[in-house]
Amino acid sequence: MAILVVCACKTVYSEKKRVCPKCGKAKKDRGTRYQVVIREGGRGTRKHTAYANTMAEARQVEQEIRAKLHRGVNPAAARKGITVGSVFERYLKSAQHPDTDESKVSWDKDLQRWNDYLAPDFGNRRMDAVTRDDVLDFLTKLKSQNSRLGKPLAPATRRHILVLLQRLYNWSRSAEIYFGRNPASKLTIDVHNKKGKVFKPEQAAEVLAAFEELASSGKTLTERMCGLALMFCLLTGRRRGEVSALEWETVDLDTGMMTAMKTKSGEDVTVPIEAEVVKILRRAKDMGLDGASLVFHQSDGKSLYNPMEYRWGIIRERLKLPGYRIHDMRHTFATWSRRAIGLVASMALTGHKTISAALLYEHTEEDVLRKGAAAVAERAGLRNGNPETPQE
């Protein structure tokens, strides 16, 4: 049951029939009214009904109803009172539009969080029917819920989900769609991010040698590409997601420039690349699949995002570097480049927009600390002009 014909005698019948089964009147191409009926499941489940004046309009209405049901929006409930699902639908359109205040490059992440976590619990709920206890129960449930990869949701992910729910209520009030209270206000989820680490020069050399070995002698294309991609991470400071999504159309080997698309800040970042990095890219081009859009890809052309993490885990264990992450290569790049050109200039390379964000990657290495401490002893006359040797 989907699209039906409404005859002038008020009989409703299948649009596949040419005449009305009751009065025998033939169905006309023009002037015929249609009824769209969509059930949520099989026979006996709740149905949603709408009307249209043309077959094209009826098919469009059918698609809209099915899309709403798929996103967790109850069209019937939306008519009785504004639902969280209907607000999200309008918010998403605004976030996708480039000329609105809510325009977001990362709107697709909001859509994923809505579909995976919020829609099942709040999609059909009226805005004014959601209580603070409902939100607290939802947050408790998230602690035991797994991600698409089967891993427990990280605190940062749970906070993103909560922030989206809070944003829907705040946005609906600013858009004058809803005027009630926000049951998710003044709630927060503490996130204790792991403190970044910086490789020592000798550690970085060992890591690069291991990456080169993987890139040169890996048994599969995926393994060899992982070696190149991991080298690229350390020498450019790009995030794993940016490297695994890097496309050839954003790389210019002749001028030595590359653009990281859709970075964490929501903006594209164009940076220069050195000769060593250009060499890595040329190797990737030579060994890659013909016509592949991704610079670094698996044997089937897909993203290296997960394989990179797996290969790094093996190398990390072999080199006895417990606790070091791929992201620590970015911390290393930021720290070393900052020592060479200063904090503000290095922000252009890492893509940080604020000094407060860049300072999270501010690490003072041991040799710098020793140099500072030795300067005090030397200034006090305890060393004979040699910062390394105390005076006997």
N, C-alpha and C positions, 0 to 999 in steps of 0.2 A: 504494500500500500504506500503510494507516494503522491502521484498527481492524478486527480479525478476531475471529471467534467460535471459542472452544475447545470442541469437542463432548466429551461424556462418553467417546466412543471415541478421544479424543486427536487427532482430525482438526481441523485449523485451516482455516477457510474464510471467505470474505468475509461481512461482516455484512449485505450486501444480499440474500444468499440466505436463503430461509425454512427450508430443510431441509438437513441434513448430506449432502453428496454421496456419502459412503461408507456410512453406516448408515441414512440416510433419516429420522433423528430430527428432529422439528420444533424450531426454535429457540423458546425460551420467553422471555417478557418478564422473568420472575424466575428467579433461580438459574442464569443463563447467565454463564460466565466469558469475559472478553474479553482479547485480546492486542493491544497497541499497538506498531506497528512503524513507525519513522520513519527514512528514509535521509537521509544528509547531502546527497546529490546524486541523480544518476540511477542506473540499474541498475549494479550492481557496486560502488557506494560503500558505505562503512561504515554499518551500520544500528544503531539503538538500540531495544531491546525492553523493554516493561514490561507488567504485567498489572493488570486491574481487575475488580471484581465486578459493576459496573453500567455501562450505556452512558454515563450522565452522568459517572461517575468516569473512564471511558475517555477521553471527550472532554476532560476536565480534564487528565488525564495527557498527552494528545497536545499540548495547548496549552503545558503546562509544558516538555515536551521541546523543542518548536519554539522556545520563548522562550529556553531555555538555549543552543541551537545558534546562535540569532541573536546572543546576547551573547558568543559565543565560548567557552561552557562546554561541555566534553565530558562528557556524563552517564556514559559508560562509564569514562572516566578518573577521574571523581569517585568512583566506587565502589572503584577500585583504590588511590587515594591522594588526599589533599586537594589540589585545584588552586587556582591563583590566581583563576581565574574563579569557582569556587564560593565562595571567601572573599569576593570582591567582591559576589556576590549577597547573602550574609548581611550584609555590612557595609552595603550599600545599604538593606536593610530597616531596619537599626538607625538609619541616618542619617535615614530618612524618618519615623521614629517620634518624636513630640514629647516623650516621657517618658524618652528614653535620653540617656546622657552624650554620645553621638556625634551627637545630633540636629543637623542642619544645614539652614538655609534654602536654601543653595546646593547641595543634593545633586544637582540636575539638571546642574550644571556638572561634578561628579565623574562622572556617568553619561556625559556627552558625551566627556570626556577618556578614559574607559575604552573606549567604543565606537570612537572615532576612532583612538586611538593604542596603548593598552595591550593590549586584547583580542586583536588579531591576533598579537602576539608572546608574550603570557603567558597568554591565556585557558585553553588546554589544558595548560599546563605545571604539573607538580606543584610544590608550594611548596618542597620540599626538593631539587628538581632544578635550580632556578634558581641560577646562580653569579654571582659578582661580575663576571666577564668578560662574561656574558650581558647584565647591566645596562649595562656600559660600552659594549658593541657597540650596544645599543639607543639609548643617549644619542647615540652618534656618528651613528646613522641619523637621529635626530630633527633633526639640524642641516641635513640635506638634504631634509627633508620639508616639504610645504606645508600650510597651513591650508585650511579649507573655501573661503576666498576666493581661494585660489591664491597667497597670499603666504608667504614663508619664516616658520617659526615663530619668534616672538620669544623671547629668553632667558627672559623672565618666564613665558611659556606652557610652555616646556620644563621650567622649575623646578616649575611646578604639577603637571605630569605625574609628575615624579620624586617629589615630595612625596606624591602619591597612592599610588604604589607603596610607598614607605616606610611610609605610614600603614596600608596593608593588612596588611603583615607585623607591625607593632607592635600593631594592633588584634586580629589573629588570636591573638597571644600573650596579650594581656590577656583575651581571651574564651576562652582555653584550648582553642582549636581547633588551633593549631599551636605547637610548642615548639622548633623549630629556629632557625637563625640568620637574620638579615636581610641578604641580599646587597646591599641598596641603602643600608645604613647608612653614615654618614660620607661620603656623596657629596653634592656640592652643585653648583649652577650659578650662577655670578656674574651678577648683573643690574645693569647700570649704566643706571638710568633717566635720561632726559633731564631736565636741570635746568629747572624751571619758570621762566617769565618773567612779568613783570607789565607790563601796558600802561601807558604814560604817559597822563595825562588827555587830551591832544590826540589820541593814537592811539585811545583808547576812543571819543572823539567821532566820529572818522572811521569807525571800525568800525560804530558804531551807526547812523550816517547811511547807510552802505552796506547794512546790514541792513534799514533802513526803506525804502530804495529797492527792494530785492528783494521785501519784503513788500507794497509798494504797486503795483509795476508788473511783477511776475513774470508770465511768459506762461502758466504752468500753476499749478494749485493746489499742486503739490509745491514749486515755487519760492517761492511766496508763504508757504507754511507754513514753509519752511526759514528765511526771513527772520525770522519771528516766533519760531521755536524758538531761533535763534542769539541773538536779543535776550534771550530768556528765560534762556539759559545765562549770559550776562554779568551780568544783573541779579539772579540768584538763586544763582549759584555751583554749580548742580546739574551733575552729570556728564552727558555726552551720552547715555549709556545710560538714565539716569533720566528725562531730558527726553523722549526718544523713546518711552519706555514709560509716560509719565504718562497716567493715565486720568481722565475727568471725575468719576468717583465718589469720587476722592481730593482733589478741589478744591472749596472752598467760597468762591465769589465774594462772598457777602454778608458773611462774617466776615473775609475776607482771610487764609485759611489753606489750606495744601496739605500733602499727605503724599507723600513719595517712598518708594515700595515697593521692598523687596529691594535696599537700597543695598549698597555694597561691604562695609560692616561686617556685613551680614547682618540688619540691623534696619531697621524703618520709621522715617523721620525726618519729624516734623511741624514745619513752620516757618511764620512769618507772611510774607505777601507784601505789598509796597507797592502804592500806587495805580497806579504805572506798569506793574507786572507784571499787576495785575488788568485794566488796559486791554488789554494784549497778549492775555490769555486771552479777553476778550470778543470781540476781533477774530477770534481763532481759532475761537470758537464760531459767530460769524456767517458766516464763510467756509467752515467745515468741512462735511463730508458729513453728511446727516441720519442720526441713529442711530449715528454713529461713536463707539466707546468711547475711542479715543485722542484726546488733546487736539490733538497735532500729528501729522498723518498725510499720506500721499501721496494722489494722485488716486484710487487704488484702495483707500484706507483702511489701507494697510500702514504699517509703521514707517518713520520718517524717519532711522534710524540712519546708513545709508550715504549717502543724499542730502545730509545735513547736512555730512558730511566733504567731499563733492565740491564743494558750493557754497562752503564756507569756503575751499577751495583756490583757487578762482577769485578770490574777494574778496581773499584774502591776497596773491596775486600782483599784483593790480591796485593795492593800497595799499602794495606794496613792504614787506611784513612777513615776510621769510624766517625760517623756523624757529618761528614762532608757531603754536601748536596750539589747537584748541577747548578743550582742558583748561587752557590758560593763562588762559582767562576765569575758571576756578575759582580759580587762583592769584591773579588780580587781585582777585576778590571777597573772598577770605580776607584778603589783605593790607590792602585798604581798610577792610573791616569791623573788622579787628583794631585799626587805628589809631583807629577811632571808639569802640569799646566794650571793647577789651582782648582778649587771646588766649583766655582761658577762656570769656568770653561769646560770642565769635565761633565757638567750637567747636560751640555749640548750633545755629548757623545752617548750618555746613558739614557737621555730622554726625560729626565726628571724635570718637573715644572716648578717645584718649590724647593727652597733650601731645606725646609724641614724634612721633606721626603728624601732628599739627597743625603742628609746627615745620618739617615738610617744605615747608609752604606759607608759611613765614615769610620774607618778602622786605623788606629795608630799601631804600626808594626813594631816588633821588639827592637829592631836596630835603631829606629827613631827614638824610642824611649831611652835606650842605653846612651845614645848620643846626647840627649838632654840631661840625663843624670850625670854623665861624665863631664859635661860642661860646667856644672856646679863645682865639682871637685877640682877641676882645672882652674876655675876662677878663684877658688879659695887657696890656690897655691899648693895643692897637694899633689899635683902632677907636673912633671917637667916639660910642659908643652906638648906632651903626648897623651891624648885622651884615652889611650888604651892601657897605659902603664902607670900604676900608682907610684908615688915617690917613696923610696925606702927610708 
